[in-house]
Amino acid sequence: MDRRMPSSISDEIKLYRSTIYSLLRSSAEVKIKAIEEIHAGMNSLMHPGARNLFPDVPAFVYSYLRLPDCISDVTTLVLGQNSEVFKKNGYSDIDTWQPVSAVARRRRCKFDKSNTLACYIASRSDIEDVVPTLTALQIEWNKLHNLLNAPQVSSLDSIDLVVLLRILMIEPEELEQLKTIWGKNFLKTLQKIKEKKLSFGIRLLNSSLSYYIRATHEWFENIVSQLPVIKKRPVYFVSSNTHSFVNILSGFALRYENELIDYLNEPQNKELLLEWKAICSNEVNGSRENFLYYLFKKYQATSKGECSLRQQLEWDSKHGISRIASETTFEVEAQIIELCNLDPELIDPRLRSEGEILKKSDAIILNVDYPLGLGAYNILSTISIHTDVYGVYSMGKAASLNAVRGDVLIPDIVQDEHSHNTYLIQNCFSADDVSKFLNFGTVLDNQKAITVLGTFLQNAKIMDVFYNEGFADIEMEAGNFCSAIYEATRPKRYPLDEIVSLYNIPIDVGILHYVSDTPMSKGKNLGAGTLSYYGMDSTYATSLAILQRILRLEKLRLDKIDAN
């Protein structure tokens, strides 16, 4: 078979990776300034304007939203796998630091309320995410700083927006992006940029593979301590999010319909109210349930809806769903769903007919908030060692070179840039399995996916290679899950640079991706925001398809047991 496979490892990216790892081996703090030139030399598709004198606003917004708000007060960023690592390296009071978070990147971070930010990492992929993000922010922040300190800028309080556009050398829509992410703090944040130039330093406390494995085992043992029977029950592993499975299975959000309609009638929700009326009158082919799930998430973010968070946790716990947060390691929430404790009458109406087998089942769905990159391999590998895994299902965002946002991609080939393997997978899903739940997008099956090293570690040159070779589904986890599945079903470690078949294995495998980014269109991605109601449509379509698959497989398993 022809072995010409695309690779995202261009010479520029190879040089970048080798440089940052050689620098981070130092026990001393490394200045991000030392990385700026090699970062710009990558010609990253996420940061094409790194060398320009004028700001690259999409790159600035992308990086700003993936770091905590306190980042402008930080001078030192420290990376470690768990609290023990931080304490051993002089940060003995790490447990007392202030927890902080980013808008668009889930990572446990703690701030000492002075100038040091600690980030908990699950794998090498976190390093390859944090370093370029931090570098991009510093480059673009400092461009804005220099421009705002031009002689013609006296005061920002009374500055005309047309003048501001000219001074910053940006387009009107880019200024609107900044106003959107900063809201009422727009001028205050600009003033801070004007007053302060960024100069980050970064320190990696321990880079050994064993520490990542230790942290993952610590994460899993936290789950076992709260539900020891997980080691003795059939497990269906899912990597998804923290809201869709809970909403579909618990029925809690749908019980809030009256409160949600009251919220919908508030003045700020006029457009959503029109959409709701169109759905109820069948003017649009939307889903009532999806709309209410989306509205419930917005409602819970308000002061009025905040109390429902505690009520939901109590309700979920009584109805078979346990949420287990990690405390001392990387931030990946786990949800343990005991099928026998679910109430069939509360399940989403689209799956209610599948719920007849629940009371007979001893199986568990272990749903994790999707890990980043190599963290996916570490987590599934650990779980497969300690539990009896019947199925592995991964759903998440992907960039696409041939689809539009909201479409769903179903791959049967996965090229993994970590192992350089090409995995041929027997994906349990086809287009029909998902399209019956999808209202607004298109489902494309028989796709070719490529698991890349990181969002910044790509450029236009390699995107052309991907496109020419037909690899139009670009994401960060599938290849790592395939490597863990190989080890769970074969008597040896996963190979390197081979064509690997995952057909006819004893684990059911399903991979679904919903398109959130179109990287060949500069700035046209969901990195600057969250999924809209229409974006949620593909999230729930893939969630419903996975849950239906699990319930049907479980019925077959139980029927086989009864027959014997």
C-alpha positions as a Python dict, from the first residue, in 0.01 Angstrom:
ca = {
    (1, 'M'): (0, 0, 0),
    (2, 'D'): (120, 353, -84),
    (3, 'R'): (263, 501, 235),
    (4, 'R'): (261, 865, 125),
    (5, 'M'): (79, 1020, 415),
    (6, 'P'): (50, 1391, 497),
    (7, 'S'): (254, 1528, 783),
    (8, 'S'): (201, 1846, 978),
    (9, 'I'): (566, 1840, 1081),
    (10, 'S'): (716, 2098, 847),
    (11, 'D'): (1077, 2202, 892),
    (12, 'E'): (966, 2527, 1057),
    (13, 'I'): (749, 2344, 1308),
    (14, 'K'): (1019, 2083, 1377),
    (15, 'L'): (1259, 2367, 1455),
    (16, 'Y'): (1001, 2538, 1676),
    (17, 'R'): (929, 2224, 1881),
    (18, 'S'): (1294, 2130, 1927),
    (19, 'T'): (1374, 2487, 2031),
    (20, 'I'): (1104, 2520, 2296),
    (21, 'Y'): (1185, 2181, 2450),
    (22, 'S'): (1557, 2254, 2463),
    (23, 'L'): (1483, 2587, 2633),
    (24, 'L'): (1233, 2439, 2878),
    (25, 'R'): (1484, 2178, 2995),
    (26, 'S'): (1651, 2462, 3182),
    (27, 'S'): (1584, 2479, 3556),
    (28, 'A'): (1571, 2856, 3522),
    (29, 'E'): (1285, 3064, 3390),
    (30, 'V'): (1278, 3103, 3010),
    (31, 'K'): (1178, 3439, 2868),
    (32, 'I'): (904, 3423, 2605),
    (33, 'K'): (1095, 3696, 2421),
    (34, 'A'): (1350, 3426, 2329),
    (35, 'I'): (1075, 3230, 2152),
    (36, 'E'): (912, 3516, 1960),
    (37, 'E'): (1126, 3492, 1646),
    (38, 'I'): (1103, 3114, 1613),
    (39, 'H'): (727, 3144, 1676),
    (40, 'A'): (689, 3396, 1393),
    (41, 'G'): (902, 3173, 1170),
    (42, 'M'): (646, 2891, 1190),
    (43, 'N'): (409, 3098, 974),
    (44, 'S'): (130, 2953, 1184),
    (45, 'L'): (-214, 2962, 1029),
    (46, 'M'): (-340, 3078, 1368),
    (47, 'H'): (-93, 3368, 1369),
    (48, 'P'): (-15, 3470, 1010),
    (49, 'G'): (50, 3833, 1104),
    (50, 'A'): (311, 3768, 1373),
    (51, 'R'): (579, 3970, 1192),
    (52, 'N'): (352, 4255, 1083),
    (53, 'L'): (380, 4595, 1249),
    (54, 'F'): (1, 4616, 1276),
    (55, 'P'): (-191, 4384, 1511),
    (56, 'D'): (-318, 4041, 1411),
    (57, 'V'): (-652, 4076, 1593),
    (58, 'P'): (-785, 3720, 1535),
    (59, 'A'): (-461, 3577, 1682),
    (60, 'F'): (-481, 3821, 1974),
    (61, 'V'): (-844, 3732, 2048),
    (62, 'Y'): (-777, 3358, 2014),
    (63, 'S'): (-486, 3365, 2260),
    (64, 'Y'): (-647, 3615, 2500),
    (65, 'L'): (-956, 3395, 2544),
    (66, 'R'): (-741, 3089, 2618),
    (67, 'L'): (-563, 3244, 2914),
    (68, 'P'): (-712, 3364, 3245),
    (69, 'D'): (-811, 3730, 3287),
    (70, 'C'): (-528, 3781, 3536),
    (71, 'I'): (-271, 3712, 3261),
    (72, 'S'): (-188, 4082, 3223),
    (73, 'D'): (-63, 4081, 3585),
    (74, 'V'): (151, 3771, 3533),
    (75, 'T'): (525, 3777, 3477),
    (76, 'T'): (597, 3408, 3546),
    (77, 'L'): (398, 3106, 3429),
    (78, 'V'): (481, 2769, 3588),
    (79, 'L'): (381, 2431, 3440),
    (80, 'G'): (341, 2114, 3649),
    (81, 'Q'): (146, 1788, 3646),
    (82, 'N'): (-6, 1793, 3995),
    (83, 'S'): (6, 1974, 4329),
    (84, 'E'): (285, 1747, 4453),
    (85, 'V'): (514, 1864, 4171),
    (86, 'F'): (450, 2230, 4253),
    (87, 'K'): (515, 2175, 4625),
    (88, 'K'): (840, 1987, 4560),
    (89, 'N'): (966, 2278, 4352),
    (90, 'G'): (917, 2554, 4606),
    (91, 'Y'): (548, 2638, 4565),
    (92, 'S'): (448, 2490, 4901),
    (93, 'D'): (144, 2716, 4936),
    (94, 'I'): (-5, 2623, 4596),
    (95, 'D'): (-325, 2497, 4762),
    (96, 'T'): (-399, 2848, 4888),
    (97, 'W'): (-360, 3018, 4549),
    (98, 'Q'): (-664, 3163, 4376),
    (99, 'P'): (-826, 2933, 4115),
    (100, 'V'): (-863, 3117, 3783),
    (101, 'S'): (-991, 3008, 3444),
    (102, 'A'): (-1000, 3108, 3079),
    (103, 'V'): (-1310, 3167, 2870),
    (104, 'A'): (-1217, 2927, 2589),
    (105, 'R'): (-963, 2678, 2728),
    (106, 'R'): (-1033, 2437, 3011),
    (107, 'R'): (-719, 2406, 3220),
    (108, 'R'): (-666, 2415, 3597),
    (109, 'C'): (-481, 2737, 3676),
    (110, 'K'): (-396, 2906, 4005),
    (111, 'F'): (-283, 3264, 4062),
    (112, 'D'): (-75, 3375, 4360),
    (113, 'K'): (-247, 3719, 4343),
    (114, 'S'): (91, 3874, 4270),
    (115, 'N'): (266, 3781, 3944),
    (116, 'T'): (283, 3400, 3916),
    (117, 'L'): (37, 3173, 3737),
    (118, 'A'): (50, 2794, 3786),
    (119, 'C'): (-96, 2573, 3513),
    (120, 'Y'): (-164, 2201, 3562),
    (121, 'I'): (-77, 1997, 3253),
    (122, 'A'): (-186, 1646, 3147),
    (123, 'S'): (62, 1581, 2866),
    (124, 'R'): (314, 1731, 2626),
    (125, 'S'): (19, 1862, 2424),
    (126, 'D'): (-51, 2116, 2698),
    (127, 'I'): (301, 2255, 2662),
    (128, 'E'): (256, 2283, 2286),
    (129, 'D'): (-68, 2469, 2350),
    (130, 'V'): (37, 2704, 2631),
    (131, 'V'): (372, 2820, 2490),
    (132, 'P'): (252, 2941, 2147),
    (133, 'T'): (-64, 3088, 2300),
    (134, 'L'): (141, 3286, 2551),
    (135, 'T'): (385, 3394, 2280),
    (136, 'A'): (108, 3509, 2045),
    (137, 'L'): (-53, 3712, 2323),
    (138, 'Q'): (275, 3881, 2414),
    (139, 'I'): (355, 3969, 2052),
    (140, 'E'): (12, 4114, 1977),
    (141, 'W'): (-39, 4287, 2314),
    (142, 'N'): (293, 4464, 2276),
    (143, 'K'): (206, 4577, 1923),
    (144, 'L'): (-110, 4737, 2064),
    (145, 'H'): (95, 4884, 2351),
    (146, 'N'): (338, 5050, 2110),
    (147, 'L'): (60, 5190, 1891),
    (148, 'L'): (-137, 5326, 2187),
    (149, 'N'): (173, 5510, 2304),
    (150, 'A'): (211, 5703, 1979),
    (151, 'P'): (253, 6082, 2031),
    (152, 'Q'): (-93, 6160, 1890),
    (153, 'V'): (-268, 5951, 2160),
    (154, 'S'): (-331, 6160, 2469),
    (155, 'S'): (-639, 6018, 2641),
    (156, 'L'): (-843, 5710, 2561),
    (157, 'D'): (-1150, 5827, 2755),
    (158, 'S'): (-1265, 6067, 2485),
    (159, 'I'): (-1097, 5916, 2180),
    (160, 'D'): (-1303, 5895, 1861),
    (161, 'L'): (-1345, 5538, 1732),
    (162, 'V'): (-1244, 5640, 1380),
    (163, 'V'): (-922, 5785, 1520),
    (164, 'L'): (-869, 5470, 1728),
    (165, 'L'): (-905, 5252, 1417),
    (166, 'R'): (-642, 5459, 1239),
    (167, 'I'): (-403, 5451, 1535),
    (168, 'L'): (-434, 5074, 1585),
    (169, 'M'): (-430, 5003, 1210),
    (170, 'I'): (-719, 4757, 1236),
    (171, 'E'): (-1050, 4706, 1056),
    (172, 'P'): (-1389, 4810, 1205),
    (173, 'E'): (-1498, 4447, 1245),
    (174, 'E'): (-1176, 4374, 1437),
    (175, 'L'): (-1248, 4660, 1674),
    (176, 'E'): (-1594, 4511, 1725),
    (177, 'Q'): (-1428, 4180, 1818),
    (178, 'L'): (-1230, 4356, 2090),
    (179, 'K'): (-1540, 4536, 2216),
    (180, 'T'): (-1724, 4204, 2229),
    (181, 'I'): (-1465, 4018, 2437),
    (182, 'W'): (-1405, 4309, 2677),
    (183, 'G'): (-1760, 4442, 2701),
    (184, 'K'): (-1795, 4726, 2949),
    (185, 'N'): (-1422, 4698, 3027),
    (186, 'F'): (-1324, 4790, 2670),
    (187, 'L'): (-1163, 5128, 2746),
    (188, 'K'): (-1028, 5006, 3080),
    (189, 'T'): (-849, 4716, 2908),
    (190, 'L'): (-712, 4939, 2634),
    (191, 'Q'): (-577, 5170, 2903),
    (192, 'K'): (-406, 4875, 3071),
    (193, 'I'): (-247, 4773, 2740),
    (194, 'K'): (-129, 5132, 2690),
    (195, 'E'): (29, 5142, 3037),
    (196, 'K'): (193, 4799, 3048),
    (197, 'K'): (417, 4601, 2815),
    (198, 'L'): (411, 4223, 2861),
    (199, 'S'): (726, 4028, 2937),
    (200, 'F'): (643, 3670, 3029),
    (201, 'G'): (874, 3407, 3166),
    (202, 'I'): (787, 3036, 3169),
    (203, 'R'): (916, 2740, 3370),
    (204, 'L'): (848, 2368, 3326),
    (205, 'L'): (890, 2196, 3662),
    (206, 'N'): (918, 1835, 3545),
    (207, 'S'): (909, 1697, 3192),
    (208, 'S'): (944, 1323, 3257),
    (209, 'L'): (683, 1088, 3110),
    (210, 'S'): (643, 914, 3446),
    (211, 'Y'): (499, 1228, 3604),
    (212, 'Y'): (226, 1250, 3340),
    (213, 'I'): (141, 884, 3406),
    (214, 'R'): (138, 945, 3782),
    (215, 'A'): (-95, 1242, 3741),
    (216, 'T'): (-332, 1036, 3525),
    (217, 'H'): (-338, 751, 3778),
    (218, 'E'): (-407, 1004, 4054),
    (219, 'W'): (-694, 1142, 3845),
    (220, 'F'): (-841, 792, 3797),
    (221, 'E'): (-797, 687, 4161),
    (222, 'N'): (-1004, 990, 4258),
    (223, 'I'): (-1288, 841, 4051),
    (224, 'V'): (-1240, 493, 4201),
    (225, 'S'): (-1247, 634, 4555),
    (226, 'Q'): (-1597, 767, 4491),
    (227, 'L'): (-1728, 469, 4294),
    (228, 'P'): (-1516, 155, 4357),
    (229, 'V'): (-1756, -69, 4159),
    (230, 'I'): (-1638, 91, 3835),
    (231, 'K'): (-1358, -169, 3828),
    (232, 'K'): (-1612, -454, 3828),
    (233, 'R'): (-1879, -329, 3588),
    (234, 'P'): (-1900, -307, 3206),
    (235, 'V'): (-1783, 40, 3102),
    (236, 'Y'): (-1872, 245, 2796),
    (237, 'F'): (-1614, 521, 2771),
    (238, 'V'): (-1716, 854, 2616),
    (239, 'S'): (-1514, 1169, 2557),
    (240, 'S'): (-1753, 1460, 2505),
    (241, 'N'): (-1859, 1754, 2725),
    (242, 'T'): (-2019, 1809, 3064),
    (243, 'H'): (-2368, 1917, 2961),
    (244, 'S'): (-2522, 1724, 2670),
    (245, 'F'): (-2534, 1371, 2819),
    (246, 'V'): (-2662, 1503, 3151),
    (247, 'N'): (-2939, 1706, 2987),
    (248, 'I'): (-3048, 1415, 2767),
    (249, 'L'): (-3049, 1154, 3045),
    (250, 'S'): (-3159, 1337, 3360),
    (251, 'G'): (-3460, 1536, 3237),
    (252, 'F'): (-3374, 1822, 3471),
    (253, 'A'): (-3350, 2096, 3207),
    (254, 'L'): (-3686, 2003, 3053),
    (255, 'R'): (-3852, 2028, 3397),
    (256, 'Y'): (-3751, 2395, 3396),
    (257, 'E'): (-3953, 2476, 3084),
    (258, 'N'): (-4188, 2727, 3253),
    (259, 'E'): (-3900, 2920, 3412),
    (260, 'L'): (-3713, 2914, 3082),
    (261, 'I'): (-4011, 3055, 2892),
    (262, 'D'): (-4035, 3337, 3149),
    (263, 'Y'): (-3665, 3406, 3094),
    (264, 'L'): (-3717, 3392, 2719),
    (265, 'N'): (-3974, 3673, 2742),
    (266, 'E'): (-3719, 3913, 2890),
    (267, 'P'): (-3624, 4203, 2656),
    (268, 'Q'): (-3267, 4085, 2584),
    (269, 'N'): (-3395, 3757, 2435),
    (270, 'K'): (-3612, 3892, 2152),
    (271, 'E'): (-3436, 3700, 1874),
    (272, 'L'): (-3444, 3374, 2069),
    (273, 'L'): (-3815, 3425, 2142),
    (274, 'L'): (-3884, 3455, 1769),
    (275, 'E'): (-3689, 3133, 1708),
    (276, 'W'): (-3885, 2955, 1983),
    (277, 'K'): (-4218, 3063, 1833),
    (278, 'A'): (-4103, 2944, 1490),
    (279, 'I'): (-4011, 2603, 1634),
    (280, 'C'): (-4341, 2569, 1820),
    (281, 'S'): (-4539, 2658, 1507),
    (282, 'N'): (-4328, 2423, 1289),
    (283, 'E'): (-4211, 2714, 1073),
    (284, 'V'): (-3853, 2589, 1115),
    (285, 'N'): (-3729, 2235, 1151),
    (286, 'G'): (-3578, 2290, 1495),
    (287, 'S'): (-3579, 2077, 1809),
    (288, 'R'): (-3773, 2194, 2116),
    (289, 'E'): (-3544, 1994, 2339),
    (290, 'N'): (-3221, 2131, 2189),
    (291, 'F'): (-3354, 2485, 2217),
    (292, 'L'): (-3447, 2438, 2584),
    (293, 'Y'): (-3107, 2282, 2659),
    (294, 'Y'): (-2935, 2582, 2500),
    (295, 'L'): (-3160, 2828, 2683),
    (296, 'F'): (-3105, 2646, 3013),
    (297, 'K'): (-2728, 2692, 2983),
    (298, 'K'): (-2777, 3067, 2924),
    (299, 'Y'): (-3027, 3086, 3211),
    (300, 'Q'): (-2785, 2919, 3454),
    (301, 'A'): (-2528, 3189, 3375),
    (302, 'T'): (-2765, 3458, 3511),
    (303, 'S'): (-2809, 3559, 3876),
    (304, 'K'): (-3168, 3434, 3862),
    (305, 'G'): (-3071, 3092, 3729),
    (306, 'E'): (-2761, 3040, 3940),
    (307, 'C'): (-2953, 2858, 4214),
    (308, 'S'): (-3051, 2588, 3964),
    (309, 'L'): (-2687, 2471, 3947),
    (310, 'R'): (-2699, 2327, 4300),
    (311, 'Q'): (-3047, 2185, 4242),
    (312, 'Q'): (-2926, 2016, 3924),
    (313, 'L'): (-2632, 1851, 4102),
    (314, 'E'): (-2868, 1711, 4368),
    (315, 'W'): (-3116, 1595, 4105),
    (316, 'D'): (-2848, 1427, 3894),
    (317, 'S'): (-2706, 1248, 4197),
    (318, 'K'): (-3049, 1104, 4279),
    (319, 'H'): (-3099, 990, 3921),
    (320, 'G'): (-2782, 793, 3853),
    (321, 'I'): (-2537, 1064, 3745),
    (322, 'S'): (-2232, 1145, 3958),
    (323, 'R'): (-2002, 1433, 3867),
    (324, 'I'): (-1644, 1387, 3984),
    (325, 'A'): (-1411, 1685, 3965),
    (326, 'S'): (-1035, 1643, 3980),
    (327, 'E'): (-884, 1825, 4275),
    (328, 'T'): (-505, 1803, 4260),
    (329, 'T'): (-431, 1721, 3895),
    (330, 'F'): (-529, 1844, 3548),
    (331, 'E'): (-886, 1966, 3498),
    (332, 'V'): (-1089, 1690, 3332),
    (333, 'E'): (-1429, 1634, 3492),
    (334, 'A'): (-1568, 1281, 3486),
    (335, 'Q'): (-1933, 1181, 3494),
    (336, 'I'): (-2031, 834, 3610),
    (337, 'I'): (-2370, 734, 3469),
    (338, 'E'): (-2514, 415, 3621),
    (339, 'L'): (-2772, 297, 3370),
    (340, 'C'): (-2980, 108, 3627),
    (341, 'N'): (-3037, 427, 3827),
    (342, 'L'): (-3166, 635, 3535),
    (343, 'D'): (-3541, 699, 3511),
    (344, 'P'): (-3666, 596, 3163),
    (345, 'E'): (-3956, 843, 3190),
    (346, 'L'): (-3717, 1137, 3228),
    (347, 'I'): (-3493, 1061, 2930),
    (348, 'D'): (-3511, 1289, 2626),
    (349, 'P'): (-3822, 1188, 2423),
    (350, 'R'): (-3603, 1105, 2122),
    (351, 'L'): (-3442, 819, 2318),
    (352, 'R'): (-3721, 721, 2554),
    (353, 'S'): (-3811, 408, 2358),
    (354, 'E'): (-3456, 279, 2415),
    (355, 'G'): (-3487, 304, 2794),
    (356, 'E'): (-3666, -24, 2862),
    (357, 'I'): (-3343, -210, 2939),
    (358, 'L'): (-3206, 37, 3193),
    (359, 'K'): (-3324, -129, 3514),
    (360, 'K'): (-3166, -462, 3414),
    (361, 'S'): (-2828, -315, 3328),
    (362, 'D'): (-2520, -311, 3550),
    (363, 'A'): (-2321, -107, 3295),
    (364, 'I'): (-2166, 233, 3349),
    (365, 'I'): (-2108, 518, 3107),
    (366, 'L'): (-1786, 696, 3198),
    (367, 'N'): (-1808, 1034, 3029),
    (368, 'V'): (-1506, 1266, 3047),
    (369, 'D'): (-1481, 1630, 2949),
    (370, 'Y'): (-1271, 1584, 2638),
    (371, 'P'): (-897, 1591, 2715),
    (372, 'L'): (-645, 1779, 2502),
    (373, 'G'): (-414, 1592, 2264),
    (374, 'L'): (-192, 1328, 2424),
    (375, 'G'): (-395, 1357, 2745),
    (376, 'A'): (-657, 1150, 2561),
    (377, 'Y'): (-412, 859, 2524),
    (378, 'N'): (-304, 879, 2889),
    (379, 'I'): (-662, 878, 3019),
    (380, 'L'): (-803, 599, 2800),
    (381, 'S'): (-491, 388, 2849),
    (382, 'T'): (-529, 412, 3228),
    (383, 'I'): (-903, 339, 3217),
    (384, 'S'): (-859, 35, 2991),
    (385, 'I'): (-600, -111, 3231),
    (386, 'H'): (-834, -91, 3531),
    (387, 'T'): (-1183, -147, 3384),
    (388, 'D'): (-1367, -371, 3139),
    (389, 'V'): (-1421, -137, 2843),
    (390, 'Y'): (-1697, -241, 2600),
    (391, 'G'): (-1706, 71, 2387),
    (392, 'V'): (-1503, 386, 2317),
    (393, 'Y'): (-1680, 689, 2172),
    (394, 'S'): (-1528, 1028, 2101),
    (395, 'M'): (-1720, 1338, 1999),
    (396, 'G'): (-1578, 1686, 1974),
    (397, 'K'): (-1492, 1989, 1768),
    (398, 'A'): (-1287, 1972, 1451),
    (399, 'A'): (-1163, 2205, 1183),
    (400, 'S'): (-1268, 2116, 831),
    (401, 'L'): (-1135, 2197, 487),
    (402, 'N'): (-1450, 2089, 301),
    (403, 'A'): (-1749, 2139, 533),
    (404, 'V'): (-1915, 2432, 709),
    (405, 'R'): (-1966, 2505, 1076),
    (406, 'G'): (-2234, 2283, 1226),
    (407, 'D'): (-2173, 1988, 992),
    (408, 'V'): (-2081, 1647, 1135),
    (409, 'L'): (-1784, 1441, 1011),
    (410, 'I'): (-1752, 1063, 1056),
    (411, 'P'): (-1400, 935, 981),
    (412, 'D'): (-1297, 580, 897),
    (413, 'I'): (-927, 668, 855),
    (414, 'V'): (-727, 855, 1119),
    (415, 'Q'): (-372, 975, 1053),
    (416, 'D'): (-202, 1037, 1388),
    (417, 'E'): (81, 1291, 1394),
    (418, 'H'): (204, 1170, 1735),
    (419, 'S'): (268, 805, 1641),
    (420, 'H'): (276, 870, 1262),
    (421, 'N'): (39, 574, 1231),
    (422, 'T'): (-250, 556, 988),
    (423, 'Y'): (-539, 393, 1175),
    (424, 'L'): (-810, 217, 974),
    (425, 'I'): (-1110, 215, 1204),
    (426, 'Q'): (-1441, 32, 1190),
    (427, 'N'): (-1643, 337, 1293),
    (428, 'C'): (-1974, 213, 1432),
    (429, 'F'): (-2157, 524, 1303),
    (430, 'S'): (-2284, 605, 956),
    (431, 'A'): (-2448, 922, 828),
    (432, 'D'): (-2797, 783, 893),
    (433, 'D'): (-2720, 732, 1264),
    (434, 'V'): (-2663, 1105, 1312),
    (435, 'S'): (-2869, 1277, 1041),
    (436, 'K'): (-3200, 1169, 1197),
    (437, 'F'): (-3111, 1386, 1498),
    (438, 'L'): (-2958, 1677, 1302),
    (439, 'N'): (-3178, 1969, 1195),
    (440, 'F'): (-2949, 2230, 1041),
    (441, 'G'): (-2627, 2071, 915),
    (442, 'T'): (-2502, 1792, 690),
    (443, 'V'): (-2346, 1461, 795),
    (444, 'L'): (-2041, 1344, 598),
    (445, 'D'): (-1925, 988, 663),
    (446, 'N'): (-1629, 794, 516),
    (447, 'Q'): (-1402, 1089, 595),
    (448, 'K'): (-1025, 1099, 655),
    (449, 'A'): (-920, 1264, 982),
    (450, 'I'): (-579, 1387, 1088),
    (451, 'T'): (-483, 1426, 1453),
    (452, 'V'): (-249, 1724, 1467),
    (453, 'L'): (-4, 1828, 1737),
    (454, 'G'): (-167, 2159, 1821),
    (455, 'T'): (-375, 2449, 1691),
    (456, 'F'): (-74, 2676, 1638),
    (457, 'L'): (147, 2403, 1492),
    (458, 'Q'): (3, 2423, 1141),
    (459, 'N'): (58, 2654, 846),
    (460, 'A'): (-94, 2715, 502),
    (461, 'K'): (167, 2495, 331),
    (462, 'I'): (71, 2184, 525),
    (463, 'M'): (-301, 2266, 500),
    (464, 'D'): (-258, 2236, 123),
    (465, 'V'): (-99, 1893, 177),
    (466, 'F'): (-391, 1784, 396),
    (467, 'Y'): (-643, 1902, 140),
    (468, 'N'): (-466, 1743, -157),
    (469, 'E'): (-447, 1408, 24),
    (470, 'G'): (-814, 1426, 127),
    (471, 'F'): (-757, 1474, 500),
    (472, 'A'): (-1023, 1737, 561),
    (473, 'D'): (-1114, 1652, 925),
    (474, 'I'): (-853, 1816, 1149),
    (475, 'E'): (-860, 1756, 1525),
    (476, 'M'): (-641, 1664, 1823),
    (477, 'E'): (-771, 1351, 2001),
    (478, 'A'): (-880, 1068, 1768),
    (479, 'G'): (-532, 936, 1691),
    (480, 'N'): (-444, 927, 2060),
    (481, 'F'): (-760, 732, 2140),
    (482, 'C'): (-675, 489, 1857),
    (483, 'S'): (-330, 429, 2007),
    (484, 'A'): (-488, 348, 2344),
    (485, 'I'): (-748, 122, 2180),
    (486, 'Y'): (-469, -66, 2000),
    (487, 'E'): (-296, -137, 2332),
    (488, 'A'): (-627, -244, 2491),
    (489, 'T'): (-684, -503, 2217),
    (490, 'R'): (-331, -613, 2121),
    (491, 'P'): (-50, -778, 2322),
    (492, 'K'): (201, -496, 2268),
    (493, 'R'): (251, -120, 2267),
    (494, 'Y'): (119, 75, 1969),
    (495, 'P'): (363, 78, 1673),
    (496, 'L'): (516, 380, 1501),
    (497, 'D'): (477, 488, 1139),
    (498, 'E'): (260, 195, 1030),
    (499, 'I'): (-78, 132, 874),
    (500, 'V'): (-279, -15, 1162),
    (501, 'S'): (-614, -191, 1131),
    (502, 'L'): (-860, -159, 1418),
    (503, 'Y'): (-1118, -381, 1250),
    (504, 'N'): (-1271, -685, 1424),
    (505, 'I'): (-1165, -588, 1773),
    (506, 'P'): (-1366, -662, 2091),
    (507, 'I'): (-1429, -291, 2163),
    (508, 'D'): (-1698, -92, 1984),
    (509, 'V'): (-1545, 228, 1841),
    (510, 'G'): (-1726, 544, 1735),
    (511, 'I'): (-1577, 881, 1641),
    (512, 'L'): (-1790, 1185, 1558),
    (513, 'H'): (-1668, 1540, 1495),
    (514, 'Y'): (-1874, 1855, 1458),
    (515, 'V'): (-1720, 2137, 1257),
    (516, 'S'): (-1636, 2450, 1457),
    (517, 'D'): (-1357, 2598, 1246),
    (518, 'T'): (-1278, 2652, 880),
    (519, 'P'): (-905, 2732, 898),
    (520, 'M'): (-859, 2833, 538),
    (521, 'S'): (-1090, 3129, 608),
    (522, 'K'): (-888, 3368, 824),
    (523, 'G'): (-1063, 3452, 1149),
    (524, 'K'): (-1374, 3251, 1059),
    (525, 'N'): (-1388, 3015, 1353),
    (526, 'L'): (-1556, 2966, 1687),
    (527, 'G'): (-1236, 3036, 1875),
    (528, 'A'): (-1363, 3383, 1956),
    (529, 'G'): (-1686, 3265, 2111),
    (530, 'T'): (-1909, 2978, 2214),
    (531, 'L'): (-2137, 2757, 2011),
    (532, 'S'): (-2463, 2931, 1919),
    (533, 'Y'): (-2801, 2760, 1926),
    (534, 'Y'): (-2737, 2633, 1571),
    (535, 'G'): (-2395, 2506, 1677),
    (536, 'M'): (-2557, 2316, 1963),
    (537, 'D'): (-2766, 2124, 1709),
    (538, 'S'): (-2466, 1916, 1599),
    (539, 'T'): (-2352, 1872, 1960),
    (540, 'Y'): (-2682, 1714, 2059),
    (541, 'A'): (-2717, 1514, 1737),
    (542, 'T'): (-2383, 1342, 1803),
    (543, 'S'): (-2464, 1293, 2173),
    (544, 'L'): (-2798, 1131, 2091),
    (545, 'A'): (-2635, 902, 1833),
    (546, 'I'): (-2375, 783, 2085),
    (547, 'L'): (-2631, 723, 2361),
    (548, 'Q'): (-2861, 535, 2125),
    (549, 'R'): (-2568, 316, 2019),
    (550, 'I'): (-2476, 240, 2381),
    (551, 'L'): (-2834, 155, 2484),
    (552, 'R'): (-2881, -75, 2185),
    (553, 'L'): (-2550, -251, 2244),
    (554, 'E'): (-2638, -294, 2609),
    (555, 'K'): (-2971, -451, 2515),
    (556, 'L'): (-2790, -700, 2290),
    (557, 'R'): (-2545, -781, 2571),
    (558, 'L'): (-2824, -840, 2822),
    (559, 'D'): (-3027, -1048, 2574),
    (560, 'K'): (-2722, -1268, 2519),
    (561, 'I'): (-2682, -1314, 2896),
    (562, 'D'): (-3052, -1405, 2931),
    (563, 'A'): (-3024, -1652, 2643),
    (564, 'N'): (-2742, -1833, 2821),
}
